[in-house]
């Protein structure tokens, strides 16, 4: 007769097997020839267009939404957002330009929601009405501020009317919003009050259908056999979640995952993965930009200039004292660049821009002297009117990259007589202080929009993300002109970068590549900067 102890052990084993069966067999899932397991750091919670606002504005949500929902058209491979002739038809089979303010899209008649209902012009109009409503989708409403009207002409034609002529009308009509089914989503539903059934089981029109979400573990999608561009060859798609970098890498190395999103620094992590013959490293131009943002307003009284950093000589001295090239190499290896101005690798305007300047500590010291900063007491720190040149550099506790770089910046500025105190803050504390302008130098990291017009958010006088008080009316005028140009705006955008660099509102430190890895058994692998896994629908297996 079995003992009570052994009986309990058997019961526990049985319970564990039941739980595993319910969760689904992900261990060894990569051996399923028709499945792809992508390991990521976050799990999608609300991957539904017009609901990805505020706390739900996550890359994880966007990645899954791009498998479930279709855009009218997708940007060309080089992400040139101003050339509407080269956009790729998806939900819209074709389009015409009626005049300088009007675009008409004809929907593909094969398009169906995953519940079988046809996708109609009413769905597109419904979604854009939500997206243009600042009470429902404030971020989207700002991005679509120049869309004056979206109307339907019959079941298959949608007409966009704009309030001004500008180069990215087509981009605004197609990129930021994917239509959602009007028959399943209440018109007034918000992020704070979402349709619970639809969030639990989203119904899209994309290459993959929703299967299930196991919180904290994975999301499972299945290929849509009726997808208008043809059923994907990868039949099952998993987004598996592991918060820690080492855990994600170990899942990949053990074969429990087939692909990994950006491999975090240090570079040794990339080297570990690259050493496995079955894995392919895939560098990808990223929209990420890291920079030291100078507060030009007093951190306690925003009506006053900053007592130190409002002086352009001091800002320029700090920039010249920081040797960015060895810093970037030490952190990112071959997978990082020093940007010229606020242009990440994913922005096309970086092409043709000058090379970022190197360090010049002698000139940095001369600029400090020019503004009256001297080391009169011999303590190694310059002072003026009895006040030492001491500043605080703030950054979030969670960023190891910024921690590494901040220490190097601190040491390099000490050499020209500037004392930097490092403030490594809890995430929400850092965000709150940054938002209200309570900082000297903020170590910012921005994920830029695919369009250069997104520069208005941080680098125009009244930009919504301009927390440091930078304002150059000439830059604002140049931005307006560049955005309005229908073609040939490249030189103007580069002039904008040069103007921003000259006024030194920040030190633009790094523009890294994202480094992905994919098992070599997958072929036709293409990753996109604006949506990494968008084209999984075209992948195959050996």
N, C-alpha and C positions, 0 to 999 in steps of 0.2 A: 504494500500500500504506500503510495507516495506521501512524503512528509508535507506538512502545511507550508514549510519554507519553499520546497520545490514547486508546490502548487501555485504559490504566489508568483514565483519566477515565471512559470508558464503563462499565467494570466497577464503579467506585465509584457512578456514577449508578444502575446497575442494582441494586446492593446496597441503596442508599438507598430505591429504589422498592419493593423487596421488604420492607424493614423497615417502610415506611409502610403497605404493604398489610396486614402482620401486625398492626400496632398499630391500624389502623382509621382512617378518614378523619375526624379531628376538626376540622381546619382547614376552616372553612366549614360545619361540621356544623349550625350554627344555621339554615342555609337549607333543611334537611330539615324540611318542614312537620310531620312526625310526631315530631320529636325535640326534646328539651329538654336543653340543656347548662348545668349549674350549675357555676360555678367556685368552689372553696373553698380554704382554706389548708392543710388536712390531707387525707390519704387514709385511708379506712377500711382497717384491717388485720384485724379480727376482728368483723364486724358481726352477732354472734350472741348472743341473750339468754342469760344466765347465764355467758357468757364475757367480758363487758365489765367486767372487774374490774382493779384495779391499773393498770398501764401501758396496758391496753386500754380504760380508762374514758375514752373520747374522744367528743366530740360527733360527729366524723366517723363513728365506728362506729354511734352511735345513729341518725344521720340515714339511713344506708343500711339498718340493721336495721328501721327503721319502714316501709320500702318492701317488705321481704321478709316480715316477720312481723306478725301481727295481735294486738292486745290483745283481751281479752274485751269491753271497752267503752272508749270514749274520753271524756275530760272534756267538759263543755259549752263553748261558745265563750268564755264569760267565765272559764273555768278555776276555777269555784267547786267546790272539791274535796270539799265537805261535803254536796252536794245530790245524792244518788244517783238521784233521780227524773229528773234532767235529763241524766244520762250518755247517750251515744249508743251503741246496740247495734252491735257489729261481729262478732266471732267468736261471741259469745253473742247469740242472737236475742231472749232475754228472761231475766228473773230474778225471784225472789221472796224476800221476807224471812220466814223461818220464825219467828224470834224475835229478841231483841235481840243475840244472839250468833251467829246462823246466817244465811247467804246461800246460795241455790241458783241456779245458772246453767244454762240449757239452751242447748247449742251449736246453731248453725245447721247443719242437715243438709247444706247445699250446700258446706260448707267442705271443701276438698281441699288436701293438700300438693302442691307443684309436681310431684312424681313420680306423682301420681294417687291416692295412698292417702288415705282419709278422715281428717279430724281428729277425734280421739275424746277422751272424758274421760280416758282413760289418758294421753294426751299432756300434758294440763293437769296432772294429778296428778304425773306424772314430772318436769315442768319445775319445779313448785313444791317438790318434794322436793329438787331440786338447789339451787333458790334459797334454801331455808331451811337449807341445810347450810353452816355457816360455814367448813368446810374447802374447799368448792368456790367459794362466792360470799359472802365475808365482808361486803361492803357490802350486798348484797341481804338477807342473813340479818338484819342489823341493822334494815333498813327493815321487814322482815316479822316482827319479833319478837313481835307480838301475834296473828299467825296461828297458832292452836293445831293445826289439822289441815285438810288438803285431801283429800277422798275422792271416789270416783266412785260414782254410782248408775246402772248400765248404761253404755251407750256414749256417751250424749249429755248426761248431767247431772253437774255438778260441785258439790260442797257445801263451803263454807268455814265453819270454826268458829273463833271468836276467843276469846281468853282474858279479854277485858274489853270493856265497852261504851265506845265512843268514836265520834266523828263521822265519821272517815275510814276506817271498815272497808271500804266499797265501793271507795274510792280505792286502798287497799292491795291489794285483790283484783284490781284491773284495771290499774293504771297501771304499776307498776314491772317487771312480768314479762309478756312475750309468750311463749306456749307454743312449744316446739320439737318436732320429730318424734322420738318415743321409739324408733322403729324404725331411726333412722339415727345416733343419738348414744349413745355408751357412758355408762352411768349415772354412773360415777365420773370422767369426763373433766374436766380442770381447765384453767385458763388456761395453766399451766405445761406441761401435757401434753394438748394439744387433739387432737381427731380431725382429722388432716391433710387427709384427703379431703373431709370436710364443710366445713372452713374454706376450702379451695380452691374448693369449689362448694356454697355453702349452699343448702339446700332449705327454702323457707318456704311460707306459705299466703297471702301478701299480694298486693297489686295488681301487683307487679313481680317478675319472676324474675331470677335471677342469670345473666349472660352471661359476663363475664370481668373480670379485673383486670389492668391493665398498670401495675406498680409505678412510682410516681413520676409517672404521667401521668393515668390515669383509671380509673374503674370504670364498666362498662356494664351496664345492666339493660334488660329487655324487658317490655312489658306482658303481664300474665297474662290470656289470653283467657277463662279459666274462673273469674275472680275472682268471688266470691259476690255482690258488690255491683255487678257489671257491669264489663266490660273498660274500662280507662282509655283515653281518647282520645289521650293522649300515648303513642305506641307505643314509643319508645326514650328512655331516661333515662340521662344521663351525669353523673357527678360528676367533674369535671376538677380537677386539683390544680395550684396555683401558690403557692409558699410566700410570695413577696413581694407586698405590697399593690399596688405599681405594676404588677406583672406581671398580677395578677388584673384590675385595672381596665382595662389595655390589651387583654386578651382580650375583655372585655365591649365596649369601645369599638370594637374592630376587627370585631365581629360573630362572633368565634370562640366566644363564649359567649352564652347567652340570659339568664342570671340570675347574680347574685352574692350570696353570703351577706354578713354584716355588713361594710359599707365602713368600714375603719379610719380613725381620725382622722389628719390634721387635717380640719376641716370642708371645706377646699378640695377634698378628694377627692370628697365628696358633690356639691359644686358642679360639678365636672368631668362627673360622670355625669348630673346633672340638666339640663345644657345640651344633651344629645343628645335630639332630639324623639322618637326611637323607643323611648326608655327611660323607665320609670315608677319613681319613687322610692317605696318601700313602707316607712314606719317601722313598727316593731313593738315593743311593750312587751317589755323584756328582763328576764331573771332575774338580771342582773349587778348587783353592788353593790360599790362601792369605799369603803374606810374605813381610817382610821389607828387601828390597834389598840394600846392601851396595855397594856404588860406590868405587871401588878400584883404579880408575884413577882420576886425578885432573879434576874438573868439567870445568875448563877454558882452560886446556892444556892437552889433552888426552895422550900426550907422557910422562907425569910425573905421579908418583904415587899420590894417594890422601894423603894430608898432615896428615890426622888423621886416616882414615879408611883403609889405606893400612896396618896398624898394626893389625895382627891377635889377639893380646891381647885386643885391644879396641873392636874389633868386638865381641870377646867372652864375654867380660865384659857386653856389651850391651845385648847380648842374655841371660846371666845369671841373669841380673837384671829384666828382664821382666817375670812376673808370668802369663804365657799364659793360664793355666788351668782355673782360675777364670774369666779371660777375655772372653774366649770362652763360658763359661757357661752363663755369663751375657748377651751375645749378641745372642747366638744360642740355649741356653737351652740344651735339650737333643739331638738336631739335629746338633751338631758340634763336631769335634775332633781336638786335637792338633797333627799335623802330625810329623812324623819323616822324615826329609829330604823333598825333593820336590816330595812328593807322595800324591796325592789326594785320596779320598775314592774309586774312580773308577779305580785306577791302582792296578792290582793284586799284584804287587811287595811289596805293603805295608804289606801284610800278612807275618808274620815271622820277620818283622823289629823290632828293639828295641822300647821300650816306650820312647817318647820324654822326655827329662830332665825337671825337675822343676826348679824353681828359686833358686838362691844361691847368695844373695847380698854380703855376706862376701867375697866369692871368687871373685865376680865381682870387689870389691874394691881392693883386693890384686893384681888383674891383672892390674888395672889402675896404682897402685903404681909401679908395676914392670916395666911399660913403662914410668915412670917419671911424672905421673899426680898426683898433690897434690893440696889441697885447702890451699894455703899459706896465702891468705888475709882474710880467714874466711867468705867469702860471700856465701858459700854453693856450689860453682862451682869449680871444679878442673881446674888447668891450668898447662901448661908446657912452659917454656921459655917465660913467660909473656902472653901466648895466652890461653884464656879459652877454655874448651872443649865444644864447641857450634856447633850444627849441625841442618840442616833443614830437616824436614820430609815432603815430598811432596805427595799429593794424590788428586784425582779428586773431584771436587765440587759435583758431582752427587752421590757419594757413601756415604750413611748414615752409613753403616757398618764400613767403614774405618774411618769415622769421629769419631764414638764412640770409636773405639779401639785406634785411634791416641791420643785422650785425655788421656786415661789410660796409654798408653806408655809414654807420656810426663811426667806424674806425677811420674811413677815408676822410670824413669831414673833420674829425679831431685833428688831422694833420694840417689843416689850414686854420685851426683855431676856433672851430665851431663845436659846441657841446650839444650832443643829441641824446635826449632821454628816450628810451624805448617804452612805449605803453602798449602792452599786449593785452587786449581787452576781450571779454566775453562777447560773443557775436552780437547779441541784441544791444549791449551797451555801446559797442563800436558803431553799430548802425545808427542808434539814437544820437550819439555825439556828432557823427558825420552829418546827419540830416539837419541838425540845428546849427552846424558850423562851429562846433566847440572842439577845435583842433588847431594845431599849428601846421603840421605836415601830415597828411593822411596817405597811407600806403593803399591806394585804390587798385581794384582789379575789376575791369569791365568786360562783359561779353557784348561785343558790338553787334548792331544790326548788320545784315548783309549789304545794306545801302549806305553810301557815305552821307546821305541826308540825315542819318542818325546822329551825326556830329553836332547837330543843333541842340541835342538834349543836354550835353555837358559843356559845349564850347561857344554857345551864343549867350548874349547878355541875359536873356530871360528863359534859358533852357530849364526844363523841369528837373534836371539832375545837376544843375550848376550850383553846388553848395559852397563854392570857395570864393564867389564874388568876382570871378574873372569876367571882364567886359571890354570888348574891343568893337566899337561900331563898324569899323572897316571890315572886320571878319564877318560880322552879321550881314553886311551888304554883299560881301563876296559869296557867302552861303546862299543868300536869296538868288543871286545871279546864277550860281552853279546849279542849284536845284531847278531853276526855271529853264535852263538850256535843254533843248531837245537832243542835241548831239555836240560832240567836240568839247565837252566840259572838262576833260582831263587836265589841261594846263591850269585852269581856274582852281580846280581842287588842289593841285600841287602848290599853287600860290597861297591857298588857305593854310596848308600845312606849314609852309615857310613863315607865314605871318604869325601863326600860333607859336612856332618854335622861337621866333625872334622875341616875342613878349614873355616867354618862359613862364607860363602859368603852372607848369609841372615839369618834372623830369620823366620822360618816357623811357622806362627801364627795359621792359621785355615784351616781346611778341612771340610766344612759343608756338611750335607745331603741337597738335595733339598726336599722340602716338598710340595707335590701336594695334591689336594683334588678332589674326584670324587663322584658324586651322587651314592647312594647305589643301584639304580635301574639298574645299569650296572654291569654285571658279567664277569667273565674271564678277569678281569682287570690286565694287566701286563704292567709295564712301564720299559723302558730300559735306562741305564745311557748314552749310546752313541747316543740315539735318542729316546726321551721320549715317543712319540706317535706312534712309528713304528708299534706296534702290535694292534692298534685300529681295524685293519682288522679282528682280532679274537675275539673282544668283542661281548657280547650279552646283551640283556635286560631281566629283569624279567617279 
